Each structure stands twice: as structure tokens, then as C-alpha cells.
Amino acid sequence: MANRIAVMYAGKVVEVGKAKSVLQKPLHPYTSALIASVPEPDPEKKISAKPLKGEVPSMVNPPTGCRFHPRCPFAQRVCAEKEPELRIVQDGRLVACHFA
């Protein structure tokens, strides 16, 4: 149980906020993929989550820019060139994404 959640990808915090807000309306693409991957306890329900494409990055030689950009469906050139800062976007939520 938690009041706040911090989501990390490849050693970097990508989203922080109130637990309910982050779980109901994720702002970072990795957070969305992570939440979508949680299995439903109903065996009759079909799995709708699509696995992320690409490989998990090397921690010895991480990608430049945003560490999630090689797997992100919304990545643009800036994502590979510049690491996004963790910034406040709404209601005290912090997100490290150029497009949040």
C-alpha cells in the first residue's frame, strides 16, 4: 500500500505521483506499458496488452537521451539526443518525457 508511486526504467525515475493518479492516468509511455502488462485474475478475459518491442537496454552502455526511446512508440529525434528532465507537469506529478 502506498500513497505515492515512483516508476523507474533502466535506473532512471520516469514518473512520480499520487498512486491513484499514476495508476489511473499514467503520463509516461513506460508507466502505461507497465500497467497494461498486469494480468487480469479472470481466466475468461482476453489479454489485450501488447508486449514492448525491442530489447531492455544495457546498463553498462545505456542509450543516449531518454533510456526508453528505443522501445517507445512515441519516440522522436529529440528523445535519442536529449535526456528528458524530471519535471512537474500537473498536480505535483513528475514525469521525465519530452511529450508528457
N, CA, C and O atoms as CSV, one atom per row, in Angstrom:
chain,resi,resn,atom,element,x,y,z
A,1,MET,N,N,0.850,-1.164,0.000
A,1,MET,CA,C,0.000,0.000,0.000
A,1,MET,C,C,0.894,1.225,0.000
A,1,MET,O,O,1.905,1.297,0.699
A,2,ALA,N,N,0.478,2.190,-0.818
A,2,ALA,CA,C,1.272,3.406,-0.914
A,2,ALA,C,C,0.394,4.583,-1.307
A,2,ALA,O,O,-0.623,4.425,-1.983
A,3,ASN,N,N,0.806,5.755,-0.871
A,3,ASN,CA,C,0.118,6.982,-1.269
A,3,ASN,C,C,0.722,7.550,-2.544
A,3,ASN,O,O,0.028,8.171,-3.349
A,4,ARG,N,N,2.039,7.329,-2.721
A,4,ARG,CA,C,2.747,7.828,-3.901
A,4,ARG,C,C,3.521,6.687,-4.547
A,4,ARG,O,O,3.923,5.730,-3.886
A,5,ILE,N,N,3.717,6.814,-5.854
A,5,ILE,CA,C,4.432,5.799,-6.623
A,5,ILE,C,C,5.530,6.487,-7.422
A,5,ILE,O,O,5.333,7.577,-7.960
A,6,ALA,N,N,6.685,5.838,-7.493
A,6,ALA,CA,C,7.760,6.253,-8.391
A,6,ALA,C,C,8.013,5.088,-9.342
A,6,ALA,O,O,8.201,3.952,-8.908
A,7,VAL,N,N,8.016,5.375,-10.631
A,7,VAL,CA,C,8.254,4.355,-11.650
A,7,VAL,C,C,9.643,4.588,-12.220
A,7,VAL,O,O,9.996,5.710,-12.585
A,8,MET,N,N,10.432,3.513,-12.293
A,8,MET,CA,C,11.786,3.617,-12.836
A,8,MET,C,C,11.929,2.752,-14.075
A,8,MET,O,O,11.308,1.696,-14.191
A,9,TYR,N,N,12.769,3.226,-15.008
A,9,TYR,CA,C,13.127,2.436,-16.179
A,9,TYR,C,C,14.626,2.569,-16.371
A,9,TYR,O,O,15.149,3.679,-16.467
A,10,ALA,N,N,15.300,1.465,-16.425
A,10,ALA,CA,C,16.744,1.420,-16.669
A,10,ALA,C,C,17.512,2.346,-15.729
A,10,ALA,O,O,18.412,3.071,-16.152
A,11,GLY,N,N,17.144,2.311,-14.448
A,11,GLY,CA,C,17.872,3.060,-13.439
A,11,GLY,C,C,17.511,4.523,-13.320
A,11,GLY,O,O,18.136,5.242,-12.541
A,12,LYS,N,N,16.527,4.988,-14.062
A,12,LYS,CA,C,16.101,6.385,-14.005
A,12,LYS,C,C,14.626,6.466,-13.622
A,12,LYS,O,O,13.812,5.665,-14.081
A,13,VAL,N,N,14.290,7.433,-12.783
A,13,VAL,CA,C,12.887,7.671,-12.433
A,13,VAL,C,C,12.227,8.339,-13.634
A,13,VAL,O,O,12.723,9.344,-14.142
A,14,VAL,N,N,11.097,7.773,-14.090
A,14,VAL,CA,C,10.390,8.336,-15.239
A,14,VAL,C,C,9.061,8.974,-14.855
A,14,VAL,O,O,8.539,9.803,-15.600
A,15,GLU,N,N,8.500,8.596,-13.692
A,15,GLU,CA,C,7.234,9.194,-13.260
A,15,GLU,C,C,7.076,9.047,-11.756
A,15,GLU,O,O,7.416,8.011,-11.184
A,16,VAL,N,N,6.555,10.096,-11.116
A,16,VAL,CA,C,6.277,10.102,-9.682
A,16,VAL,C,C,4.953,10.827,-9.478
A,16,VAL,O,O,4.698,11.865,-10.089
A,17,GLY,N,N,4.112,10.266,-8.609
A,17,GLY,CA,C,2.861,10.938,-8.307
A,17,GLY,C,C,2.029,10.166,-7.319
A,17,GLY,O,O,2.437,9.116,-6.823
A,18,LYS,N,N,0.844,10.703,-7.035
A,18,LYS,CA,C,-0.089,10.003,-6.166
A,18,LYS,C,C,-0.434,8.671,-6.816
A,18,LYS,O,O,-0.643,8.596,-8.027
A,19,ALA,N,N,-0.492,7.630,-6.011
A,19,ALA,CA,C,-0.703,6.281,-6.528
A,19,ALA,C,C,-1.932,6.197,-7.426
A,19,ALA,O,O,-1.861,5.643,-8.523
A,20,LYS,N,N,-3.033,6.730,-6.979
A,20,LYS,CA,C,-4.276,6.653,-7.751
A,20,LYS,C,C,-4.131,7.351,-9.108
A,20,LYS,O,O,-4.582,6.826,-10.127
A,21,SER,N,N,-3.513,8.514,-9.123
A,21,SER,CA,C,-3.328,9.265,-10.372
A,21,SER,C,C,-2.432,8.515,-11.357
A,21,SER,O,O,-2.749,8.402,-12.541
A,22,VAL,N,N,-1.318,8.010,-10.855
A,22,VAL,CA,C,-0.371,7.301,-11.727
A,22,VAL,C,C,-1.008,6.032,-12.301
A,22,VAL,O,O,-0.834,5.727,-13.481
A,23,LEU,N,N,-1.740,5.302,-11.471
A,23,LEU,CA,C,-2.349,4.052,-11.939
A,23,LEU,C,C,-3.537,4.285,-12.872
A,23,LEU,O,O,-3.756,3.502,-13.796
A,24,GLN,N,N,-4.298,5.340,-12.645
A,24,GLN,CA,C,-5.482,5.596,-13.464
A,24,GLN,C,C,-5.180,6.376,-14.740
A,24,GLN,O,O,-5.847,6.191,-15.758
A,25,LYS,N,N,-4.175,7.247,-14.686
A,25,LYS,CA,C,-3.844,8.054,-15.858
A,25,LYS,C,C,-2.331,8.252,-15.952
A,25,LYS,O,O,-1.824,9.334,-15.658
A,26,PRO,N,N,-1.618,7.211,-16.360
A,26,PRO,CA,C,-0.159,7.329,-16.478
A,26,PRO,C,C,0.215,8.356,-17.545
A,26,PRO,O,O,-0.460,8.473,-18.567
A,27,LEU,N,N,1.292,9.097,-17.299
A,27,LEU,CA,C,1.733,10.126,-18.230
A,27,LEU,C,C,2.971,9.723,-19.024
A,27,LEU,O,O,3.238,10.309,-20.073
A,28,HIS,N,N,3.723,8.751,-18.557
A,28,HIS,CA,C,4.914,8.287,-19.271
A,28,HIS,C,C,4.565,7.001,-20.028
A,28,HIS,O,O,3.847,6.154,-19.496
A,29,PRO,N,N,5.055,6.844,-21.248
A,29,PRO,CA,C,4.743,5.635,-22.026
A,29,PRO,C,C,5.167,4.334,-21.342
A,29,PRO,O,O,4.493,3.316,-21.495
A,30,TYR,N,N,6.270,4.349,-20.591
A,30,TYR,CA,C,6.672,3.129,-19.899
A,30,TYR,C,C,5.695,2.787,-18.786
A,30,TYR,O,O,5.363,1.618,-18.590
A,31,THR,N,N,5.233,3.794,-18.054
A,31,THR,CA,C,4.256,3.564,-16.996
A,31,THR,C,C,2.990,2.951,-17.590
A,31,THR,O,O,2.422,2.021,-17.017
A,32,SER,N,N,2.551,3.465,-18.727
A,32,SER,CA,C,1.373,2.907,-19.407
A,32,SER,C,C,1.584,1.439,-19.767
A,32,SER,O,O,0.708,0.605,-19.537
A,33,ALA,N,N,2.742,1.130,-20.329
A,33,ALA,CA,C,3.046,-0.256,-20.717
A,33,ALA,C,C,3.131,-1.160,-19.490
A,33,ALA,O,O,2.675,-2.303,-19.523
A,34,LEU,N,N,3.705,-0.655,-18.429
A,34,LEU,CA,C,3.841,-1.425,-17.197
A,34,LEU,C,C,2.471,-1.762,-16.618
A,34,LEU,O,O,2.222,-2.906,-16.239
A,35,ILE,N,N,1.594,-0.786,-16.548
A,35,ILE,CA,C,0.250,-1.005,-16.016
A,35,ILE,C,C,-0.544,-1.945,-16.918
A,35,ILE,O,O,-1.284,-2.798,-16.427
A,36,ALA,N,N,-0.398,-1.797,-18.226
A,36,ALA,CA,C,-1.109,-2.665,-19.174
A,36,ALA,C,C,-0.653,-4.117,-19.087
A,36,ALA,O,O,-1.389,-5.023,-19.477
A,37,SER,N,N,0.553,-4.341,-18.579
A,37,SER,CA,C,1.085,-5.705,-18.509
A,37,SER,C,C,0.613,-6.488,-17.283
A,37,SER,O,O,0.888,-7.682,-17.175
A,38,VAL,N,N,-0.092,-5.833,-16.361
A,38,VAL,CA,C,-0.588,-6.510,-15.162
A,38,VAL,C,C,-1.691,-7.481,-15.583
A,38,VAL,O,O,-2.675,-7.066,-16.195
A,39,PRO,N,N,-1.539,-8.762,-15.264
A,39,PRO,CA,C,-2.546,-9.739,-15.693
A,39,PRO,C,C,-3.870,-9.597,-14.945
A,39,PRO,O,O,-3.895,-9.217,-13.775
A,40,GLU,N,N,-4.953,-9.903,-15.626
A,40,GLU,CA,C,-6.281,-9.913,-15.020
A,40,GLU,C,C,-6.496,-11.265,-14.355
A,40,GLU,O,O,-6.129,-12.290,-14.930
A,41,PRO,N,N,-7.078,-11.297,-13.167
A,41,PRO,CA,C,-7.297,-12.579,-12.494
A,41,PRO,C,C,-8.479,-13.371,-13.057
A,41,PRO,O,O,-8.827,-14.422,-12.518
A,42,ASP,N,N,-9.092,-12.885,-14.127
A,42,ASP,CA,C,-10.237,-13.549,-14.740
A,42,ASP,C,C,-9.767,-14.373,-15.942
A,42,ASP,O,O,-9.354,-13.788,-16.944
A,43,PRO,N,N,-9.812,-15.710,-15.881
A,43,PRO,CA,C,-9.322,-16.542,-16.985
A,43,PRO,C,C,-10.158,-16.411,-18.258
A,43,PRO,O,O,-9.711,-16.800,-19.337
A,44,GLU,N,N,-11.365,-15.867,-18.137
A,44,GLU,CA,C,-12.233,-15.683,-19.308
A,44,GLU,C,C,-11.880,-14.418,-20.095
A,44,GLU,O,O,-12.239,-14.293,-21.266
A,45,LYS,N,N,-11.184,-13.491,-19.458
A,45,LYS,CA,C,-10.838,-12.235,-20.099
A,45,LYS,C,C,-9.636,-12.414,-21.018
A,45,LYS,O,O,-8.640,-13.031,-20.641
A,46,LYS,N,N,-9.739,-11.874,-22.217
A,46,LYS,CA,C,-8.625,-11.966,-23.161
A,46,LYS,C,C,-7.541,-10.958,-22.795
A,46,LYS,O,O,-7.826,-9.885,-22.265
A,47,ILE,N,N,-6.313,-11.315,-23.082
A,47,ILE,CA,C,-5.170,-10.440,-22.825
A,47,ILE,C,C,-5.126,-9.392,-23.928
A,47,ILE,O,O,-5.066,-9.728,-25.111
A,48,SER,N,N,-5.156,-8.116,-23.536
A,48,SER,CA,C,-5.150,-7.044,-24.527
A,48,SER,C,C,-3.818,-6.306,-24.599
A,48,SER,O,O,-3.571,-5.561,-25.548
A,49,ALA,N,N,-2.974,-6.504,-23.620
A,49,ALA,CA,C,-1.684,-5.805,-23.594
A,49,ALA,C,C,-0.748,-6.368,-24.659
A,49,ALA,O,O,-0.643,-7.580,-24.850
A,50,LYS,N,N,-0.076,-5.453,-25.341
A,50,LYS,CA,C,0.922,-5.842,-26.333
A,50,LYS,C,C,2.288,-5.655,-25.703
A,50,LYS,O,O,2.558,-4.610,-25.111
A,51,PRO,N,N,3.158,-6.658,-25.819
A,51,PRO,CA,C,4.490,-6.511,-25.218
A,51,PRO,C,C,5.278,-5.395,-25.899
A,51,PRO,O,O,5.091,-5.115,-27.083
A,52,LEU,N,N,6.157,-4.768,-25.129
A,52,LEU,CA,C,7.014,-3.736,-25.695
A,52,LEU,C,C,7.956,-4.337,-26.724
A,52,LEU,O,O,8.450,-5.451,-26.549
A,53,LYS,N,N,8.198,-3.609,-27.777
A,53,LYS,CA,C,9.145,-4.059,-28.798
A,53,LYS,C,C,10.556,-3.695,-28.362
A,53,LYS,O,O,10.752,-2.803,-27.538
A,54,GLY,N,N,11.518,-4.383,-28.915
A,54,GLY,CA,C,12.914,-4.070,-28.634
A,54,GLY,C,C,13.456,-4.785,-27.417
A,54,GLY,O,O,12.768,-5.565,-26.760
A,55,GLU,N,N,14.702,-4.494,-27.143
A,55,GLU,CA,C,15.420,-5.136,-26.050
A,55,GLU,C,C,15.582,-4.190,-24.864
A,55,GLU,O,O,15.619,-2.970,-25.029
A,56,VAL,N,N,15.678,-4.764,-23.678
A,56,VAL,CA,C,15.974,-3.984,-22.482
A,56,VAL,C,C,17.388,-3.424,-22.651
A,56,VAL,O,O,18.293,-4.163,-23.038
A,57,PRO,N,N,17.598,-2.135,-22.372
A,57,PRO,CA,C,18.915,-1.539,-22.599
A,57,PRO,C,C,19.988,-2.056,-21.653
A,57,PRO,O,O,19.706,-2.505,-20.542
A,58,SER,N,N,21.209,-1.979,-22.119
A,58,SER,CA,C,22.367,-2.349,-21.309
A,58,SER,C,C,22.626,-1.263,-20.279
A,58,SER,O,O,22.621,-0.077,-20.609
A,59,MET,N,N,22.851,-1.655,-19.049
A,59,MET,CA,C,23.179,-0.678,-18.018
A,59,MET,C,C,24.651,-0.289,-18.085
A,59,MET,O,O,25.048,0.734,-17.526
A,60,VAL,N,N,25.455,-1.091,-18.758
A,60,VAL,CA,C,26.863,-0.762,-18.947
A,60,VAL,C,C,27.001,0.317,-20.015
A,60,VAL,O,O,27.837,1.213,-19.901
A,61,ASN,N,N,26.172,0.221,-21.054
A,61,ASN,CA,C,26.199,1.183,-22.149
A,61,ASN,C,C,24.760,1.593,-22.485
A,61,ASN,O,O,24.219,1.169,-23.506
A,62,PRO,N,N,24.135,2.422,-21.623
A,62,PRO,CA,C,22.734,2.793,-21.851
A,62,PRO,C,C,22.570,3.663,-23.094
A,62,PRO,O,O,23.525,4.306,-23.530
A,63,PRO,N,N,21.374,3.687,-23.666
A,63,PRO,CA,C,21.130,4.532,-24.837
A,63,PRO,C,C,21.308,6.010,-24.491
A,63,PRO,O,O,21.152,6.409,-23.337
A,64,THR,N,N,21.631,6.808,-25.490
A,64,THR,CA,C,21.718,8.251,-25.290
A,64,THR,C,C,20.308,8.816,-25.160
A,64,THR,O,O,19.332,8.175,-25.549
A,65,GLY,N,N,20.216,10.004,-24.618
A,65,GLY,CA,C,18.911,10.641,-24.480
A,65,GLY,C,C,18.040,9.898,-23.493
A,65,GLY,O,O,18.514,9.445,-22.451
A,66,CYS,N,N,16.780,9.774,-23.817
A,66,CYS,CA,C,15.850,9.029,-22.977
A,66,CYS,C,C,16.166,7.539,-23.077
A,66,CYS,O,O,16.252,6.996,-24.179
A,67,ARG,N,N,16.336,6.894,-21.965
A,67,ARG,CA,C,16.690,5.470,-21.979
A,67,ARG,C,C,15.575,4.596,-22.541
A,67,ARG,O,O,15.826,3.470,-22.970
A,68,PHE,N,N,14.363,5.100,-22.540
A,68,PHE,CA,C,13.227,4.326,-23.049
A,68,PHE,C,C,13.012,4.518,-24.554
A,68,PHE,O,O,12.224,3.784,-25.150
A,69,HIS,N,N,13.691,5.483,-25.182
A,69,HIS,CA,C,13.390,5.807,-26.582
A,69,HIS,C,C,13.502,4.641,-27.571
A,69,HIS,O,O,12.714,4.607,-28.516
A,70,PRO,N,N,14.430,3.681,-27.417
A,70,PRO,CA,C,14.469,2.591,-28.390
A,70,PRO,C,C,13.205,1.707,-28.374
A,70,PRO,O,O,12.938,0.999,-29.345
A,71,ARG,N,N,12.450,1.746,-27.304
A,71,ARG,CA,C,11.256,0.906,-27.171
A,71,ARG,C,C,9.963,1.720,-27.172
A,71,ARG,O,O,8.874,1.146,-27.150
A,72,CYS,N,N,10.067,3.025,-27.198
A,72,CYS,CA,C,8.905,3.904,-27.061
A,72,CYS,C,C,8.167,4.071,-28.391
A,72,CYS,O,O,8.780,4.395,-29.409
A,73,PRO,N,N,6.849,3.847,-28.379
A,73,PRO,CA,C,6.080,4.009,-29.620
A,73,PRO,C,C,5.922,5.474,-30.048
A,73,PRO,O,O,5.492,5.735,-31.171
A,74,PHE,N,N,6.262,6.435,-29.175
A,74,PHE,CA,C,6.102,7.854,-29.479
A,74,PHE,C,C,7.431,8.579,-29.677
A,74,PHE,O,O,7.448,9.803,-29.811
A,75,ALA,N,N,8.540,7.846,-29.698
A,75,ALA,CA,C,9.869,8.460,-29.750
A,75,ALA,C,C,10.067,9.295,-31.013
A,75,ALA,O,O,9.645,8.928,-32.110
A,76,GLN,N,N,10.729,10.433,-30.810
A,76,GLN,CA,C,11.109,11.340,-31.891
A,76,GLN,C,C,12.625,11.536,-31.799
A,76,GLN,O,O,13.265,11.000,-30.895
A,77,ARG,N,N,13.184,12.282,-32.706
A,77,ARG,CA,C,14.627,12.505,-32.745
A,77,ARG,C,C,15.152,13.067,-31.421
A,77,ARG,O,O,16.204,12.640,-30.944
A,78,VAL,N,N,14.426,14.022,-30.824
A,78,VAL,CA,C,14.870,14.643,-29.580
A,78,VAL,C,C,15.052,13.608,-28.469
A,78,VAL,O,O,15.901,13.784,-27.596
A,79,CYS,N,N,14.278,12.551,-28.493
A,79,CYS,CA,C,14.346,11.517,-27.457
A,79,CYS,C,C,15.700,10.801,-27.467
A,79,CYS,O,O,16.209,10.413,-26.416
A,80,ALA,N,N,16.269,10.630,-28.642
A,80,ALA,CA,C,17.574,9.978,-28.761
A,80,ALA,C,C,18.722,10.936,-28.464
A,80,ALA,O,O,19.824,10.507,-28.125
A,81,GLU,N,N,18.462,12.230,-28.592
A,81,GLU,CA,C,19.519,13.221,-28.452
A,81,GLU,C,C,19.619,13.852,-27.070
A,81,GLU,O,O,20.716,14.170,-26.611
A,82,LYS,N,N,18.480,14.034,-26.403
A,82,LYS,CA,C,18.475,14.761,-25.133
A,82,LYS,C,C,17.712,13.986,-24.068
A,82,LYS,O,O,16.574,13.568,-24.283
A,83,GLU,N,N,18.353,13.800,-22.913
A,83,GLU,CA,C,17.685,13.117,-21.804
A,83,GLU,C,C,16.633,14.056,-21.211
A,83,GLU,O,O,16.954,15.185,-20.841
A,84,PRO,N,N,15.380,13.602,-21.118
A,84,PRO,CA,C,14.346,14.474,-20.557
A,84,PRO,C,C,14.540,14.659,-19.056
A,84,PRO,O,O,14.899,13.724,-18.340
A,85,GLU,N,N,14.296,15.874,-18.601
A,85,GLU,CA,C,14.384,16.161,-17.170
A,85,GLU,C,C,13.103,15.728,-16.486
A,85,GLU,O,O,12.027,15.761,-17.084
A,86,LEU,N,N,13.219,15.324,-15.236
A,86,LEU,CA,C,12.053,15.015,-14.421
A,86,LEU,C,C,11.442,16.355,-14.040
A,86,LEU,O,O,12.053,17.126,-13.300
A,87,ARG,N,N,10.227,16.642,-14.543
A,87,ARG,CA,C,9.617,17.949,-14.337
A,87,ARG,C,C,8.173,17.818,-13.872
A,87,ARG,O,O,7.512,16.810,-14.122
A,88,ILE,N,N,7.709,18.831,-13.207
A,88,ILE,CA,C,6.320,18.846,-12.748
A,88,ILE,C,C,5.441,19.182,-13.940
A,88,ILE,O,O,5.673,20.174,-14.631
A,89,VAL,N,N,4.419,18.344,-14.183
A,89,VAL,CA,C,3.522,18.604,-15.305
A,89,VAL,C,C,2.101,18.923,-14.863
A,89,VAL,O,O,1.437,19.737,-15.504
A,90,GLN,N,N,1.620,18.320,-13.809
A,90,GLN,CA,C,0.275,18.634,-13.297
A,90,GLN,C,C,0.098,18.041,-11.920
A,90,GLN,O,O,0.635,16.974,-11.623
A,91,ASP,N,N,-0.650,18.724,-11.078
A,91,ASP,CA,C,-0.997,18.234,-9.745
A,91,ASP,C,C,0.178,17.632,-8.979
A,91,ASP,O,O,0.003,16.657,-8.249
A,92,GLY,N,N,1.367,18.199,-9.137
A,92,GLY,CA,C,2.530,17.690,-8.427
A,92,GLY,C,C,3.129,16.438,-9.035
A,92,GLY,O,O,4.064,15.865,-8.474
A,93,ARG,N,N,2.602,16.001,-10.179
A,93,ARG,CA,C,3.151,14.822,-10.852
A,93,ARG,C,C,4.466,15.182,-11.526
A,93,ARG,O,O,4.595,16.241,-12.139
A,94,LEU,N,N,5.431,14.294,-11.405
A,94,LEU,CA,C,6.727,14.460,-12.052
A,94,LEU,C,C,6.831,13.448,-13.173
A,94,LEU,O,O,6.499,12.277,-12.989
A,95,VAL,N,N,7.288,13.891,-14.332
A,95,VAL,CA,C,7.441,12.997,-15.482
A,95,VAL,C,C,8.692,13.378,-16.246
A,95,VAL,O,O,8.971,14.558,-16.461
A,96,ALA,N,N,9.450,12.356,-16.658
A,96,ALA,CA,C,10.628,12.556,-17.482
A,96,ALA,C,C,10.297,12.098,-18.898
A,96,ALA,O,O,10.642,10.986,-19.297
A,97,CYS,N,N,9.630,12.958,-19.646
A,97,CYS,CA,C,9.265,12.666,-21.036
A,97,CYS,C,C,9.146,13.993,-21.767
A,97,CYS,O,O,8.570,14.944,-21.239
A,98,HIS,N,N,9.684,14.064,-22.979
A,98,HIS,CA,C,9.608,15.287,-23.753
A,98,HIS,C,C,8.174,15.618,-24.162
A,98,HIS,O,O,7.868,16.776,-24.445
A,99,PHE,N,N,7.303,14.632,-24.198
A,99,PHE,CA,C,5.957,14.827,-24.733
A,99,PHE,C,C,4.832,14.653,-23.719
A,99,PHE,O,O,3.662,14.596,-24.100
A,100,ALA,N,N,5.169,14.568,-22.432
A,100,ALA,CA,C,4.126,14.414,-21.402
A,100,ALA,C,C,3.417,15.729,-21.173
A,100,ALA,O,O,2.509,15.805,-20.346
